[in-house]
Amino acid sequence: MTNILIFGAGSIGNHFANASIKLGYNVYVTDISSYALTRMKKEVYPRRYGKWNDKIKLVKYKSIFNNTELPIFDLIIIGTPPKTHYKLLTKIIKKLSFQKIMIEKPFSVYREKINYNLLNKLPKNKFIFVGDNHSIGDGFLYFVSLLKKI
């Protein structure tokens, strides 16, 4: 069974949790804010998708990095604000078992110092992907078409 861990119980976390559950995956969600986890379960997810899905496991952020009962994650999704990405990524690399990490939105913020040695030391069977869904939106594609005319 595929195990997915999602950091961030906001809009993007809800979307990824719902999609992952529909694919039949084991889904874990954590957020630095326990209020965000409660809001996800009681308000956001039910409003968007009809009702809460008890198959989604909510994990308190404080216990995520020292919980010995968590599985190896096939995919970890970072769906938090961009200013948290790199620091969170370093913590994940050092403390969690995973195969792939997908970072939603930009990898880092302007002028953030990044230790590329840490990334280069990842084993060859571990992967990090960065995705930004705006690049396929109508507005962005229209902007690209205007650039091509210049």
Rosetta blueprint (number, residue, H / E / L):
1 M L
2 T L
3 N E
4 I E
5 L E
6 I E
7 F E
8 G L
9 A L
10 G L
11 S H
12 I H
13 G H
14 N H
15 H H
16 F H
17 A H
18 N H
19 A H
20 S H
21 I H
22 K H
23 L L
24 G L
25 Y L
26 N E
27 V E
28 Y E
29 V E
30 T E
31 D E
32 I L
33 S L
34 S H
35 Y H
36 A H
37 L H
38 T H
39 R H
40 M H
41 K H
42 K H
43 E H
44 V H
45 Y H
46 P H
47 R H
48 R H
49 Y H
50 G L
51 K L
52 W L
53 N L
54 D L
55 K L
56 I E
57 K E
58 L E
59 V E
60 K E
61 Y H
62 K H
63 S H
64 I H
65 F L
66 N L
67 N L
68 T L
69 E L
70 L L
71 P L
72 I L
73 F E
74 D E
75 L E
76 I E
77 I E
78 I E
79 G L
80 T L
81 P L
82 P H
83 K H
84 T H
85 H H
86 Y H
87 K H
88 L H
89 L H
90 T H
91 K H
92 I H
93 I H
94 K H
95 K H
96 L L
97 S L
98 F E
99 Q E
100 K E
101 I E
102 M E
103 I E
104 E E
105 K L
106 P L
107 F L
108 S L
109 V L
110 Y L
111 R L
112 E L
113 K L
114 I L
115 N L
116 Y H
117 N H
118 L H
119 L H
120 N H
121 K L
122 L L
123 P L
124 K L
125 N L
126 K L
127 F E
128 I E
129 F E
130 V E
131 G E
132 D L
133 N H
134 H H
135 S H
136 I H
137 G L
138 D H
139 G H
140 F H
141 L H
142 Y H
143 F H
144 V H
145 S H
146 L H
147 L H
148 K H
149 K H
150 I L
